[in-house]
Structure formats: structure tokens, C-alpha cells
Amino acid sequence: MWQVYFLKSKDKNWYCVGSTNDMRRRFSEHCAGKVRASKGFIPLEPVYTQDFNNEKEARGFEQKIKKQRLLKEQIIRNIDRLS
């Protein structure tokens, strides 16, 4: 199973979106500063995941979120509203 995830910086108003087939490993990499995109925003917390059947679907949705700023903003508003 693949997942698309959002991580939120605990100290800054910043979100990261990505996809993985091993959320524990990937979150650990983010928290250890091994991911360049999120290195300056540690500490992080996972705030959203969505499951997909395969890598192609997950990466496609991840790219859609990254390319469509309004979609990303809508998801973030929903995350913030629910937390």
C-alpha cells in the first residue's frame, strides 16, 4: 500500500507533502534531517495520510497536489479545521 502524506512543522507555518510505501521509515528520515525539503522545518508531525493501491496512483495524486496550489491550500485548511 502507498500513502500520500502531509507533515506540519511544529514551529513554523509550513507543510510538506510526499508519498511513500513505508510511512514510518519516511517520517523517520524527515525527522532526522535526511530530507532536504523539510530539514529546516524540524520538528515535524504527521497530520494527514491518504491510502492508495499502488505507487502510480499515489505519486499522481502527490504531483496533482504540488501543481495545484488551490488544492493544496484546501487540504491544509481542512487539516487545520479538524485539528
Backbone torsions as a table, in degrees:
resi	resn	phi	psi	omega
1	MET	NA	141.1	177.3
2	TRP	-110.5	153.5	179.5
3	GLN	-134.5	144.6	166.2
4	VAL	-101.4	135.6	-174.6
5	TYR	-133.1	155.1	169.2
6	PHE	-118.7	133.3	171.3
7	LEU	-113.9	146.0	179.3
8	LYS	-121.2	136.4	174.1
9	SER	-70.6	135.2	178.8
10	LYS	-76.0	-22.1	-175.4
11	ASP	-105.2	-21.5	-175.0
12	LYS	-129.1	159.7	177.7
13	ASN	-83.4	78.5	-174.1
14	TRP	-146.8	138.9	177.8
15	TYR	-125.5	147.8	175.4
16	CYS	-121.0	137.2	175.7
17	VAL	-119.5	139.8	179.4
18	GLY	-158.4	-177.7	177.2
19	SER	-139.7	152.3	-176.7
20	THR	-162.8	162.8	171.6
21	ASN	-108.6	5.6	178.3
22	ASP	-146.9	86.4	-173.4
23	MET	-62.0	-39.5	-179.5
24	ARG	-61.1	-46.3	179.9
25	ARG	-63.4	-46.6	-176.5
26	ARG	-66.1	-41.1	177.8
27	PHE	-63.9	-40.2	177.2
28	SER	-60.8	-41.2	177.9
29	GLU	-63.4	-42.9	177.4
30	HIS	-60.9	-47.5	-176.3
31	CYS	-67.4	-27.6	179.8
32	ALA	-84.5	-0.6	179.4
33	GLY	79.2	18.5	-178.3
34	LYS	-86.4	-6.1	-179.8
35	VAL	-110.0	115.6	-174.3
36	ARG	-56.1	-41.4	-175.8
37	ALA	-62.4	-31.4	-174.7
38	SER	-109.9	-2.7	-173.9
39	LYS	-54.2	-40.1	-177.4
40	GLY	-83.2	6.1	-174.7
41	PHE	-122.2	12.4	179.3
42	ILE	-69.8	141.2	8.6
43	PRO	-82.3	151.7	-176.9
44	LEU	-121.3	157.8	173.3
45	GLU	-138.7	140.9	175.8
46	PRO	-74.5	132.3	-177.4
47	VAL	-122.8	-10.5	-178.8
48	TYR	-162.1	136.7	170.5
49	THR	-139.1	147.7	175.1
50	GLN	-134.2	129.9	-177.2
51	ASP	-84.8	145.2	176.4
52	PHE	-135.2	154.3	-178.0
53	ASN	-72.7	-28.2	-176.4
54	ASN	-151.4	170.5	-176.8
55	GLU	-62.9	-41.5	-177.4
56	LYS	-59.2	-45.0	179.4
57	GLU	-65.3	-44.6	-178.3
58	ALA	-64.3	-49.1	-179.1
59	ARG	-66.1	-33.9	176.4
60	GLY	-63.3	-43.9	178.8
61	PHE	-68.2	-39.8	177.1
62	GLU	-57.9	-47.5	-180.0
63	GLN	-64.7	-36.6	177.4
64	LYS	-61.6	-44.0	178.5
65	ILE	-62.4	-45.1	-176.9
66	LYS	-67.8	-31.7	-178.5
67	LYS	-84.7	-27.5	-177.0
68	GLN	-106.9	92.3	-176.2
69	ARG	-54.7	-39.2	-178.7
70	LEU	-65.9	-36.7	177.1
71	LEU	-64.4	-45.6	178.7
72	LYS	-60.7	-44.4	179.7
73	GLU	-63.7	-37.8	178.3
74	GLN	-65.0	-43.8	178.1
75	ILE	-62.3	-43.8	180.0
76	ILE	-63.0	-41.4	177.9
77	ARG	-60.5	-42.4	178.7
78	ASN	-65.6	-39.6	176.7
79	ILE	-60.8	-49.1	-179.0
80	ASP	-62.2	-38.1	-178.7
81	ARG	-67.0	-36.0	-177.1
82	LEU	-81.7	-17.3	-177.4
83	SER	-93.9	NA	NA
